[in-house]
């Protein structure tokens, strides 16, 4: 019993450093996983203008799983695109299409 208890005994600061470092890495890992969704929502707003809240995604996921989240996300993208109206196709694109069709 003395061998097992001596393995887990920390007698100096140098012996405690690996344990402290491991706890620090664990804390960083937990924080990074918790903030991943928030960072994604910020990125999505910056790139597309869509405001997405983590609580909404969590609620949709609980209701229908990954497919429901995908549908929710696509619905938000379509709604954002419809706000800007129909897209105008430039005439240069039509010229390229006609050139390729004639060849």
C-alpha positions in Angstrom: 0.0 0.0 0.0 2.9 2.4 0.6 4.1 2.1 -3.0 0.7 3.0 -4.4 0.3 6.0 -2.0 3.8 7.2 -2.8 3.0 7.3 -6.5 0.3 9.9 -6.0 2.1 12.0 -3.3 3.4 15.3 -4.5 6.4 16.2 -2.3 7.9 19.2 -4.2 7.0 22.0 -6.6 8.9 20.3 -9.4 6.8 17.2 -9.1 3.6 19.3 -9.2 4.5 21.1 -12.4 3.5 18.4 -14.9 0.1 18.0 -13.1 -0.4 21.8 -13.2 0.5 21.9 -16.9 -1.9 19.1 -17.7 -4.7 20.9 -15.8 -3.9 24.1 -17.7 -4.1 22.3 -21.1 -7.4 20.7 -20.1 -8.8 24.1 -19.2 -7.7 25.5 -22.6 -9.2 22.6 -24.4 -12.6 23.0 -22.6 -12.6 26.8 -23.3 -11.8 26.3 -26.9 -14.6 23.7 -27.4 -17.1 25.9 -25.6 -16.2 29.0 -27.7 -16.1 27.2 -31.1 -19.8 27.8 -31.8 -19.7 31.5 -30.8 -16.7 32.0 -33.1 -18.6 30.3 -36.0 -21.6 32.5 -35.5 -19.4 35.6 -35.6 -17.7 34.4 -38.7 -21.0 33.6 -40.4 -22.3 37.1 -39.6 -19.1 38.7 -41.0 -19.1 36.6 -44.2 -22.8 36.5 -45.1 -24.6 39.0 -42.9 -26.7 36.2 -41.3 -27.1 36.6 -37.5 -27.1 33.2 -36.0 -27.3 32.5 -32.3 -25.9 29.5 -30.6 -29.0 29.0 -28.6 -31.1 28.8 -31.8 -28.8 26.2 -33.3 -28.9 24.2 -30.1 -32.7 24.3 -30.0 -33.0 23.2 -33.7 -30.5 20.4 -33.1 -32.5 19.1 -30.1 -35.7 19.2 -32.2 -34.4 17.5 -35.4 -30.8 16.7 -35.3 -28.1 17.6 -37.9 -30.5 17.6 -40.8 -32.7 20.1 -39.1 -29.8 22.4 -38.5 -28.7 22.1 -42.1 -32.3 23.0 -43.3 -32.4 25.9 -40.8 -29.1 27.2 -42.1 -30.2 27.0 -45.8 -33.4 28.7 -44.9 -31.5 31.6 -43.4 -29.2 31.8 -46.4 -32.2 31.9 -48.8 -34.0 34.6 -46.8 -30.8 36.7 -46.7 -30.5 36.4 -50.5 -34.2 37.3 -51.1 -33.7 40.5 -49.1 -31.3 41.8 -51.8 -33.7 41.0 -54.6 -33.0 39.1 -57.8 -29.5 38.9 -59.1 -28.6 40.7 -62.3 -26.8 38.7 -64.9 -24.1 40.9 -66.6 -24.2 41.1 -70.4 -20.6 39.9 -70.6 -21.8 36.5 -69.3 -24.3 36.3 -72.0 -21.7 37.1 -74.6 -19.5 34.3 -73.3 -22.4 31.9 -73.4 -23.2 32.9 -77.0 -19.6 32.5 -78.1 -19.3 29.1 -76.6 -22.6 28.0 -78.2 -21.5 29.2 -81.6 -18.3 27.2 -81.5 
